[in-house]
Amino acid sequence: MIRLFVGLGNPGPDYEQTRHNTGFWWIDALARLVNAPLVMNKSYYGLTARTVHNGKNMWLLEPQTFMNLSGKSVAALANFFKISPQEILVAHDELDILPGEAKLRLGGGHAGHNGLRDIHAQLGSDQYWRLRLGIGHPGNKAEVIHWVLKKPSLDHRIAIDQTIDRALKALPMLLDGDVEQATRIIHTSKSPRPKPPRPSPGTPAEALHPAASGQETDNKPN
């Protein structure tokens, strides 16, 4: 059963439409779906909403701490309301997955994603759920930081938005703890797979593999 839904991103208009804010896009869509406007709550260092949907209490959270301090916000809310890591779902951008696809997973490493890294540290656990929203890989590890802090192309944005809409359909299952059915819905791609960017000439073969990316992407110092 998920009680706290978190979306990761960076606050402010300069970052609003960048790939690194894909988690914010999902929470914004979720807030519209359940008619729960997000408002700033200084106690939890983020935009929050609390509502009841299908008879289940749920929190929504967008940390306003910048990406690399996301855990400060998540832990503040989770600790106060005694929400365990297994009752938290964190939506975030994922380099290793193509736009138009998403994966639901419990636990695991942070793969260099600084938002997840700080959540790991602040919760003292990696056993929270992740909604990994694909943004694709630029094809070169050195270009990752510029990739995530730029707007996606139109076809990629359409694919991401379609993925967000599909993942929202899993909300009743996530609230009920029916992870098997939620996974089936989220993992089923209904949109064409956009072509990945063509690597520049001379790009080393190992740089083309997303798993080697190391998502060191924050624009603000710790």
N, C-alpha and C positions, 0 to 999 in steps of 0.2 A: 504494500500500500504506500503510495507516494503522498506525503503531506506538504512538502515544500518543493516548488518548482523554481529553479534558478536559471537565468540566462546570463551568459558572460559577454562582456563588451567593454568599450571605453566610453565614458561620458562626453557629451559636448557635440556640437554640430559638425566639427571637423572630422569626426569619426563615425557619424551616424550611418552613413551608407557604405562603410568599408566592410570587407569580408570578415574582419575580426569581430564585428558586431552581429554576426549571424545569430548568436544566442539571444541577444536583445530582440531581434526580429521575431523569434519564436515566442518569447514571452509577451511581446506586444500583441501578437495575434491571439495568444491564449487569453490575455486580458480582455480583448474585444469579444472573444467567444463566450466567456463566462460573465461578461458585463461587470468587470471589476477594475475600475480605473486605478492606475498606479500613481501613488503620491510619495513625495520624499519623506523618509522617516530617519531622522538623524541618529536615533538609537541603534539602528541597524545599518547605517552608512549606505543606504540605497533607496531606490524606488520600490515600494511594497504595495501589496493588496492582499486582503484576507476576505474570503467568501466561502459560501457553501454551494457545492455543485453535486447534483444527484445524491443529496443527503450526506455528502462527505465534506469535512472542513479542509480547506486548502489555502496555502500561502503562495504568493508570487513574489519574486525578488529579482531586481536588477541592481547589482552592486554599482555604486558610483565612486569607487575607490581607485579607478584605473585597474587594468587587467591584473597586474602583478600583485595586487593586494585584495583580490576578490575574496579570499578566505576570511578576511577580517569581517566582512559583511555577512557571509554565509554563517560563520560560527556564532556571531552575535545573536542572530535570529534563532538559529537551531538550538543553541544552548539555553536561551531564555525559555523557549517553549518545549524543551525536552524532546526535540525531534532527532531521532537517531540517524546516522549516515545512510542506513538502508532505506530510510523514508525520504531521502532527498534525491531529486533528479536535476542534473546540471546539463543544460543545453549549450553546446559550444561549436565553434568552427573546427572542421577536421580536414587537414591537408591530405590525409591518406585515402580519402573517399571523394569520388567525383561529384560535382554538382548534380542534383537530381536524385541522390541516394543518401540514405541515413542508416545508422546502426544504433541499437540500444544495447548497452553493456553494463554489467555490475562489476566495479572494481577494476584493477589493472593500473599500469603506470600512467604518468602524465605525458610521456613522449615529448618532453620539452615545452609543453604548453604551460606558460607561466601562471595562467589563471588556475588551472588544475593543480599545478605545483603548490600554490599557496593554500588552496582548499585542503589538499592532502595534509599540509603542515598544521593548519589551524584546527582541523577536525581531529587530527591524530589518527586518521584512517583513510584508506582508499576505497572503502566498501560503500560507496554511494553510486547511484545510477548515473550514467552519462548518455545523453542523446547527442550522438556525434553527427553533425550536419555537414555534409560534404561541400567543400569549396574548391577541391582540386589542388593540384600542385603546379607551380610555374615551370617545372622541369629542370630547375637549377637551384641547389641549396642556397647559393649566395643571394638569390632573388626573393627568398621567402618573406623576409621582413617587409619588403616593398609590396609584395603580392597581397599579404593579409591586410595591409593598411591602405589599400586602394579599392575603389569600387569594382565589383565584378562586371564583366561584359553583360550586355542585355540578355543574351541567351542563357548565360550562367545564372543571372538573377531570376529569370523566369523559372529555371529548373529548381533553384533553391526555394523559391516561393511555393512551387508545387509540392516540394518535399515538406515544407512547413505545414501546408494545408493537410497533407496526408497524415503527418505525425499527430496533428490535432485530433484526428478521428480515433486515436488510441487513448484519449483522455479517460473515458469511462473505465477502460481496462486497467490503466495505470492507477486510478483511484481505488479500484477494487483489488489490486494486487494480482490481476490476471496477466502476468508477464508474458506467458506463452502467446496469448492472442495479441497483446500489444506489440510484441516483437514481429509477429506475422504481418501486421498492418504496416509497421514502420519500415520493415526491410523490403517490402514489395514496391519496386520502382514502377511507376506508371508513366514516366516521361522518357523521351529519347535521351540517350547518354550523350551529352555534349562532348565534342572533341577536345582533348587536352591540348594546351598550347604547344606549338612546335618548338623544340629546344634550339637554341642558337648553335651555329656551327662550332664544332670543337668541344661541345659539352661532354665531360667525362661520363662514361656509362653509369658509374655508381651514383652520379648526381641526379640521374633520372628516376631513381627509385624513391618514392615518397617516404618509405620507412627510414631512410637515411637523412631526412630533412632536419630533424631537431628544431622544433617550432619555437625558436627564441625570437619572439615577435613583439615584445612590449616596447612602447614608445616613451614610457616614463621610467625613471630610475626607481629602484626599490627604496 
